[in-house]
Amino acid sequence: MRNRALAIIGIAHPDFRDPLMREAEKTRLF
């Protein structure tokens, strides 16, 4: 659960401004 929360924080991080990149990260992490 902690890893999932950290992943969500990582996705929400300003470095992931591009929506497509955010979606790609989501599918990769989950």
C-alpha positions in Angstrom: 0.0 0.0 0.0 2.8 2.4 0.8 4.5 1.7 -2.5 1.2 2.5 -4.3 0.9 5.8 -2.4 4.5 6.7 -3.3 3.8 5.8 -7.0 0.7 8.1 -6.9 2.8 10.9 -5.5 5.4 10.3 -8.2 2.7 10.5 -10.9 1.4 13.7 -9.4 4.9 15.2 -9.2 5.4 18.3 -11.3 8.0 16.4 -13.4 5.1 14.5 -14.9 3.4 17.6 -16.5 2.6 15.8 -19.8 -0.7 13.9 -19.5 0.4 11.2 -21.9 3.6 10.6 -19.9 1.4 10.5 -16.8 -0.8 7.8 -18.4 2.2 5.8 -19.5 3.6 5.9 -15.9 0.3 4.8 -14.5 0.0 1.8 -16.8 3.7 0.9 -16.0 3.4 1.2 -12.3 0.0 -0.4 -11.8 
